Amino acid sequence: MRTKIKIGIDLLMTVLLLLLMAYQITGQELHEWFGAGMLVLFLVHNILNIRWYGNLFKGKYRLLRIVQTIVNFGVLITMLCLGFSGIVMSRHVFAMLSIHGPMATARTMHLAASYWGFVLMSVHLGLHWGMILGRCRKLTGGREQPPVVIWILRGMAVLIAVYGLYFFGRKNIISYMFLRAQFVFFDFEQSAAAVFAEHIAMMGFWIVAAYYMSKGIGRISASKNSGKGKEPHDGKN
């Protein structure tokens, strides 16, 4: 039951992330409500995974664990920045709280944290993609798919990733992440389907990149460990 709740929350957060990136479709008020919902779900997600914080100073830190820890804390920092800046700039959801702050700083913080959050949350998903697939298999009874279906799905994933990388460059997302651009250009004439397709593809690129990076790191670590475990051969049987 707990696992199903976690999967449900992660799915809702993924949907909300895509909705939050589609500001030109949702508008200001819905954007704020989606942001508030994301903040609540993020807090619940952390409560359900509180053991992770308790295990931070336990065990060895190999490369994959280091990467996962950096990404997790990156997501935490961006969510705190988004929560603070979102509340300061709020015109609807938190307006009655009369919380004031440096508006210019909040706008800049919100801009950078939005795109860093989008990338880091997508990478976070990719680093846990193998676990997500394993949970999905359990929910479907553990049935193995035919090799043809697996290769078709892999091909689709690669196409989505390539499409996402193309739009990541075309939308100049890097300039927003590093504040080389202070304002985001929204095409309000673009259809909702096109907006979501682009962001799903960009998310897909980071998920695929992180997933195969984690698999590569895992294989390198496994080969090193197996090499260390071999006893030197002295020529005798």
Secondary structure by P-SEA (a helix, b strand, c coil): caaaaaaaaaaaaaaaaaaaacccccccaaaaaaaaaaaaaaaaaaaaacccccccccccccaaaaaaaaaaaaaaaaaaaaaaaaaaaccccccccccccaaaaaaaaaaaaaaaaaaaaaaaaaaaaaaaaaaaaaaaccccccaaaaaaaaaaaaaaaaaaaaaaaaaaaaaaaaccccbbbbcccccaaaaaaaaaaaaaaaaaaaaaaaaaaaaaaaaaaaaaacccccccc
